[in-house]
């Protein structure tokens, strides 16, 4: 079995989850069996699976499994009894939440008991989760929370009652994961673990491999793995530090671009780690199933579009300011922003401050971004870093030119300056932000001047990222393992 290891998924997802969805399509095409494994507690999991067209038999949820009436049947078929999500809250006389009772979309009830205490440092009362009970008739999982200053709330004293007829007690979540993955390892054969997210799961699986060498581990890198050099040593992205510390236990590292593969090999060779050329493989995390014919711009308004989580690191405010600069220069430019996130209210304020409410529109979250993009002319991104950039793929599949910051590694892999878009140089220094925005505005302006040529270039680049070609790459990797 091929396991895609992640923490969770939801109504809105990051590039990691979308990469898994793309990979699932390619594995289905090649009839490679797989299961998405989620280790977070996800009360609405099955609602979100339905939204994203993930079949029940393609998922193993940690808590669904531990609470199932028939664990073996669950591993084969998934959750067969679904419920509508419902929530009931008990308040005390001080208007404080004391208990939350939820009917999850799975076949179990969740009860959360909350505690109230006085924080002497902040001089305020705090309310936080204290105990959690998950119950499915005779099956129960329960735990306490303890607060660690450096790590926040941590599960402790985790009881699993009546799982396969036995009761268990785990001191930490890490112990629970060890038990879970050890059990999964014995229920399937020829297992390959593709670790997309979750260093705690990665640690558990590596511990299992140290006494069961039959399993294979693929570490999938979804972001920039490198931070900087410090005293002739590389500082790795924290999410990948454990991977680099245990390279001998990792069978394969999957990166999304050839540029990142070469960078990783060079950085490792610089510190004396060589001979890894076969261990690091570049496979695009997303591809195109059909490619639109090149577009022609007939003049008038240039309709720009962007799509991402509305988080600060995506720099959506840069795009809004660039649109303002284009309009001030007399160019008829509009912008549609797809996505949801914490920055939404700040973006609305900026749009109103710049008097752009008639030209910049927040469209909300889309689950059909590739189709929605067909209504626009140019895709624009202001992220300083993209491991790949699945929205770039959606853009080129629609033959849309791209204006973007010259980021590692997605932009440089998918956007050829002057061919299918324009790359804007940028500096990460806060003092250079306005210079960056002006450069992005220039890249966007250039799409007006050579639109038809750029659209043809986008069509041609898309030909290199067809789904069947990427599926062939995955199949070869799995066969070689």
C-alpha positions, 0 to 999 in steps of 0.5 A, a space after each residue: 500500500 502507498 500511504 500519503 501521510 498528512 495531518 489533515 484536510 478541510 474546506 480550504 487547503 494549502 498546496 500540500 493537500 492539493 498536491 496530494 489530490 493531484 497525486 491521487 488522480 495520477 495513482 488512480 490512473 496507474 491503478 496504484 493503490 493508496 490511502 491518505 492518512 490523517 492524524 489530526 482530529 477532524 470532526 468534519 472530515 467526511 464533509 470535506 472529503 465529499 467536497 474534494 471528491 475523495 472516496 471513503 476507501 481512500 482515507 484512513 483517519 486516526 480516530 475513525 480507525 481507533 473508534 471503528 466497530 470493525 477496524 479491518 472493514 474500515 481499512 478496506 472500505 473507509 467510514 460507511 456511516 456518515 452524519 451531519 455535523 452538529 454542535 451544542 455548547 453548555 455555558 455557565 453563569 459567567 457566560 463561559 463555555 464549559 462543555 462542547 458536544 459535537 456530532 462529528 461527520 464520522 460515527 462518533 460523538 465528541 465531548 470537550 470539557 473546558 477549564 477556566 483559570 486566571 493568568 497572572 502574567 496577562 491578568 486575564 481569565 483564560 478558557 481552554 480545552 481540558 479533557 476530550 472524549 470521543 465515543 462510539 457506543 462501546 469504543 472510546 478515545 479520551 485524553 487530557 491536555 497539558 500546556 507547555 510554554 514552547 509547544 502549547 497544549 499537548 495531549 497526555 494520558 490518552 486512553 483508547 478503550 475497546 480497540 480490537 477488544 483491548 484497552 490502551 494507555 499512552 502517555 503522549 501523542 507520539 506514543 499513540 502514533 507509534 502504536 497506530 503506524 505499527 498497527 497499520 504496517 502489519 495490516 498491509 504489505 509492501 508498504 511505501 510511506 509518502 510523508 507530505 506533512 507531519 514531523 511527528 509522523 515522520 519520526 514514528 515511521 522512521 522508528 518503525 523502519 529501524 526494526 522493520 526494514 521492509 517498509 519504504 519512506 519517501 519524504 516529499 518536499 513542498 517548500 523551500 528546504 533551505 534558509 541560509 548558510 551559517 558558519 559554513 553549515 546549511 540551516 534547513 527549513 525546520 519542517 525538513 530538519 529531521 529528514 536531513 538528520 536521517 537521510 540514511 533512513 529515507 529511501 527517496 526524497 521527492 522535490 517538485 522542480 529540477 532547480 530544487 533538486 540541483 540546489 539540494 544536491 549542491 548544498 549537501 555536497 558542500 558539507 561532504 554528503 555525496 552520492 545522493 543523485 539517485 535518492 533525490 528525484 524531481 516530480 512535479 506535484 501537479 499537472 494538466 489534463 487538458 490544455 486550452 488553445 492560446 488566447 487573443 487579447 482584443 484590447 480594453 480591460 486586462 482581467 488579472 486573477 490570483 488565487 491562494 490562501 489569504 495569508 501575509 506570506 502570499 503578499 496579496 496586498 502587493 498585487 492590489 497596490 500594483 493594480 493601483 499603479 497600473 490604473 494610475 498609469 492609465 491602464 485598464 486593469 482589474 483584479 479578482 482574488 480567490 481564496 480565504 484566510 486571516 488577511 481578508 479584512 486587511 485586504 478589504 481595507 486596502 482596497 477601499 483605501 485605494 478606491 479600488 472597490 470597483 476594480 478589485 474583487 474578493 471572490 472567496 474560496 474556489 474548489 474549481 479554480 482551473 475552470 474559474 480562471 477561464 474568465 480572466 486574462 493573466 494570472 499574477 502571484 506575489 509570493 516570495 517563495 513557492 515550492 512549485 505553485 499549483 495555481 501556476 499550473 492552472 494558469 498555463 493549462 488555461 493558456 494564461 500568461 503569468 506575472 510573478 515575483 521571481 521566486 524559488 522554485 515554482 516561478 523559475 521552473 514554470 515561468 520563462 521570462 518573455 515566453 509565457 510571462 514575466 518575472 519580477 526581481 524582489 528583495 526580502 528587506 522590508 525597506 525594499 517593499 515598494 520597489 518590489 511592488 513597482 517591479 511587479 507592476 512592470 511585469 504586469 504591464 508588460 503582459 499588455 504589450 505581448 499578450 498573444 505571444 505570451 498566451 501561446 508560450 503558456 500553451 507550449 509550457 503546459 505541454 511539458 506538464 501533462 498528467 499522463 507524463 507525471 503519472 508515468 514518473 510516479 509509476 516508475 518510481 514506485 516500480 523501482 522501489 
